[in-house]
């Protein structure tokens, strides 16, 4: 059963790869990217799409980093508090704070 799942995973990966490869072969025409001040860049369309995807990925990761650091700090703080709670001995209860009960037999 594991081999069958493994086989289907690799078939799916191969299908995705060949689909993207066919997309790249069918879009080899030049595309012109026009910037400000009359600057332009001409490159194959596939390269332009790949660079746009990579830039989006980088911007997304950079936007996620501050929140990730915040969660790491909170997790480290919680881990430190949990280990401190496990290593400190429990204090004996204060006798004055306990309710007084009359002795039995009175």
Backbone bond lengths (Angstrom), bond angles and torsions (degrees), N, CA, C in turn:
res aa  C-N    CA-C-N  psi(-1)  N-CA   C-N-CA  omega(-1)  CA-C   N-CA-C  phi
1 X - - - 1.442 - - 1.526 111.57 -
2 X 1.370 115.79 -40.24 1.462 119.63 179.02 1.518 111.20 -62.79
3 X 1.336 116.08 -38.81 1.460 119.62 -179.22 1.527 110.98 -67.08
4 X 1.313 117.09 -33.93 1.453 120.75 179.09 1.532 110.43 -68.00
5 X 1.332 116.73 -42.41 1.465 120.79 177.24 1.523 109.75 -63.91
6 X 1.328 116.52 -43.67 1.459 121.58 178.66 1.526 110.32 -59.81
7 X 1.321 116.64 -42.75 1.457 121.47 -179.96 1.527 110.89 -62.63
8 X 1.332 117.25 -44.60 1.468 120.02 -179.32 1.529 111.94 -68.45
9 X 1.331 117.42 -33.43 1.462 119.83 176.14 1.530 110.16 -63.36
10 X 1.339 116.20 -44.35 1.455 119.49 -179.57 1.523 111.40 -69.25
11 X 1.307 117.63 -33.38 1.468 120.44 176.76 1.531 110.06 -66.37
12 X 1.327 117.37 -39.76 1.457 120.49 177.30 1.526 110.66 -65.06
13 X 1.323 116.90 -43.43 1.466 120.57 177.59 1.524 111.12 -61.73
14 X 1.328 116.85 -41.99 1.459 120.72 179.18 1.526 110.99 -65.56
15 X 1.318 117.48 -39.70 1.469 120.58 178.98 1.527 110.66 -64.59
16 X 1.332 117.29 -41.63 1.463 120.24 177.49 1.516 110.63 -64.12
17 X 1.333 117.07 -43.69 1.463 120.52 179.65 1.520 111.24 -61.32
18 X 1.321 117.77 -48.51 1.456 119.79 -177.66 1.520 112.23 -68.13
19 X 1.318 117.93 -30.51 1.464 120.73 175.25 1.526 110.10 -65.76
20 X 1.325 116.53 -45.90 1.464 119.66 178.30 1.528 111.46 -67.41
21 X 1.304 117.11 -35.15 1.461 120.87 177.87 1.527 110.62 -65.73
22 X 1.329 116.93 -41.74 1.473 120.45 177.10 1.527 110.36 -65.36
23 X 1.342 117.25 -37.41 1.461 120.49 175.82 1.519 110.16 -60.42
24 X 1.329 116.58 -43.33 1.465 120.58 -179.85 1.522 111.44 -64.79
25 X 1.323 116.92 -40.99 1.465 119.75 179.70 1.522 112.11 -67.80
26 X 1.315 117.37 -33.62 1.462 120.63 -178.20 1.519 113.16 -82.01
27 X 1.315 118.61 -10.97 1.468 121.62 -177.39 1.521 111.07 -123.24
28 X 1.306 116.55 56.46 1.458 120.90 179.72 1.521 112.21 -94.32
29 X 1.299 118.13 4.65 1.457 121.01 -179.87 1.514 109.76 -68.93
30 X 1.311 115.46 154.82 1.456 119.85 179.09 1.523 110.72 -76.50
31 X 1.312 114.72 140.40 1.464 121.91 175.18 1.521 107.33 -121.36
32 X 1.311 115.48 142.78 1.458 120.51 179.61 1.520 108.56 -109.74
33 X 1.329 115.06 122.79 1.458 121.50 176.51 1.525 106.48 -101.25
34 X 1.323 115.86 120.37 1.470 120.68 -176.99 1.531 108.96 -101.55
35 X 1.338 114.37 125.14 1.454 122.16 178.47 1.518 109.38 -100.48
36 X 1.318 115.93 -172.74 1.463 120.79 177.53 1.527 110.98 -74.14
37 X 1.304 116.03 161.09 1.468 124.57 175.25 1.524 112.64 59.86
38 X 1.314 117.36 33.35 1.462 122.11 174.82 1.523 115.28 76.84
39 X 1.316 117.97 6.64 1.463 120.82 178.22 1.524 109.14 -76.91
40 X 1.298 117.11 142.15 1.458 121.01 176.37 1.523 109.91 -146.05
41 X 1.324 114.02 157.09 1.458 120.72 -179.20 1.515 107.52 -135.76
42 X 1.314 116.75 128.18 1.456 121.90 -179.96 1.528 108.59 -111.56
43 X 1.330 115.56 126.82 1.467 121.53 -178.57 1.519 107.91 -153.85
44 X 1.334 117.73 164.36 1.468 119.69 175.48 1.533 110.78 -59.51
45 X 1.328 115.56 145.25 1.463 120.97 -176.77 1.525 112.09 -57.90
46 X 1.309 117.56 -38.13 1.463 121.15 -179.44 1.521 110.47 -62.66
47 X 1.305 116.92 -40.02 1.462 120.36 179.01 1.526 110.64 -66.26
48 X 1.320 117.29 -40.22 1.464 120.85 178.26 1.529 110.28 -62.92
49 X 1.337 117.11 -43.99 1.465 120.77 179.26 1.524 110.60 -64.95
50 X 1.324 117.87 -41.72 1.462 121.63 179.36 1.523 111.31 -63.01
51 X 1.314 117.16 -42.67 1.464 120.47 179.81 1.526 110.48 -67.49
52 X 1.319 117.51 -39.58 1.463 120.34 177.71 1.525 110.55 -63.17
53 X 1.327 116.92 -40.87 1.466 120.83 177.39 1.523 110.89 -63.55
54 X 1.339 117.06 -44.92 1.465 121.26 -179.18 1.530 110.93 -64.22
55 X 1.327 117.58 -41.13 1.462 120.23 177.82 1.527 111.25 -64.08
56 X 1.316 117.50 -40.46 1.459 120.68 176.83 1.516 111.64 -63.15
57 X 1.320 116.40 -39.07 1.457 121.07 177.89 1.525 111.18 -64.37
58 X 1.326 116.66 -45.09 1.467 120.92 -179.85 1.524 110.91 -64.57
59 X 1.320 117.61 -43.67 1.465 121.03 179.52 1.533 110.04 -63.80
60 X 1.320 117.40 -40.24 1.460 120.68 178.12 1.516 112.65 -63.63
61 X 1.318 116.96 -42.70 1.465 120.66 179.06 1.521 110.44 -66.83
62 X 1.328 117.21 -42.77 1.460 119.88 179.32 1.529 111.50 -65.00
63 X 1.310 117.11 -32.85 1.456 119.97 176.32 1.518 112.42 -71.22
64 X 1.313 117.40 -23.32 1.459 122.41 -177.92 1.535 112.11 -87.92
65 X 1.315 118.55 -22.36 1.466 122.27 -172.45 1.532 113.36 -59.22
66 X 1.342 121.19 -46.80 1.477 118.24 -179.34 1.527 113.07 -59.21
67 X 1.317 117.82 -41.94 1.467 120.42 178.91 1.526 110.12 -65.81
68 X 1.323 117.43 -37.37 1.457 122.15 178.86 1.524 110.30 -63.38
69 X 1.341 117.01 -43.76 1.466 120.41 177.84 1.522 110.71 -62.86
70 X 1.327 116.66 -40.27 1.459 120.69 179.19 1.526 110.92 -61.37
71 X 1.315 117.11 -43.22 1.467 120.66 178.75 1.527 111.37 -67.57
72 X 1.317 117.58 -36.94 1.465 120.29 177.60 1.522 111.11 -64.16
73 X 1.354 116.39 -42.45 1.467 119.53 178.23 1.528 111.14 -63.89
74 X 1.333 116.65 -42.10 1.468 120.09 179.32 1.524 110.79 -64.79
75 X 1.323 117.38 -39.94 1.465 120.61 178.64 1.522 111.07 -66.42
76 X 1.331 116.90 -40.78 1.465 120.06 178.48 1.526 110.44 -65.25
77 X 1.336 117.03 -39.87 1.463 121.04 178.65 1.529 110.42 -64.42
78 X 1.336 117.12 -43.38 1.467 120.78 179.42 1.522 110.91 -65.81
79 X 1.336 116.82 -38.78 1.463 120.72 178.86 1.531 109.94 -65.47
80 X 1.339 116.06 -40.02 1.467 120.54 179.62 1.535 110.53 -66.56
81 X 1.323 117.26 -42.07 1.465 120.37 178.13 1.522 111.62 -65.54
82 X 1.321 117.23 -37.87 1.462 120.54 179.76 1.528 110.77 -67.71
83 X 1.328 117.36 -41.15 1.463 118.99 179.41 1.529 110.48 -69.96
84 X 1.331 117.06 -34.08 1.464 119.56 177.77 1.530 110.32 -67.66
85 X 1.324 116.93 -37.29 1.460 120.06 178.80 1.522 111.20 -67.64
86 X 1.312 117.46 -31.25 1.466 120.43 179.58 1.525 112.28 -77.68
87 X 1.326 118.01 -28.52 1.464 120.19 -175.70 1.521 113.00 -90.22
88 X 1.330 118.90 -22.71 1.467 119.63 179.96 1.525 109.70 -82.02
89 X 1.335 116.75 133.48 1.472 118.62 178.62 1.532 110.15 -72.16
90 X 1.294 114.58 153.04 1.453 119.55 178.08 1.522 108.98 -74.57
91 X 1.315 115.51 136.91 1.464 120.29 179.88 1.526 109.02 -79.54
92 X 1.331 115.71 147.73 1.469 120.61 177.01 1.519 108.30 -70.21
93 X 1.318 116.86 141.09 1.464 118.51 -179.38 1.522 111.01 -65.45
94 X 1.304 115.68 147.30 1.458 122.19 178.48 1.533 108.81 -73.17
95 X 1.351 117.22 127.98 1.469 120.46 -176.76 1.520 112.08 -67.08
96 X 1.311 116.91 -27.78 1.458 119.33 -179.72 1.527 110.46 -71.51
97 X 1.315 116.75 -26.48 1.459 120.31 -177.84 1.523 111.54 -82.81
98 X 1.354 117.87 -17.46 1.456 120.53 -179.03 1.524 110.43 -77.72
99 X 1.317 118.93 143.60 1.469 120.02 177.41 1.530 109.51 -69.40
100 X 1.299 115.26 140.36 1.458 121.00 -179.78 1.524 109.61 -87.11
101 X 1.342 115.37 129.68 1.466 120.40 178.38 1.520 108.54 -111.70
102 X 1.300 115.19 140.28 1.472 117.06 178.37 1.528 109.56 -70.28
103 X 1.315 117.04 147.47 1.462 118.80 178.94 1.525 110.18 -67.09
104 X 1.316 113.71 151.78 1.485 118.82 -178.58 1.535 109.24 -71.29
105 X 1.273 114.68 149.93 1.452 120.91 176.23 1.509 113.49 92.58
106 X 1.254 119.91 0.28 1.465 120.43 179.41 1.506 110.21 -99.65
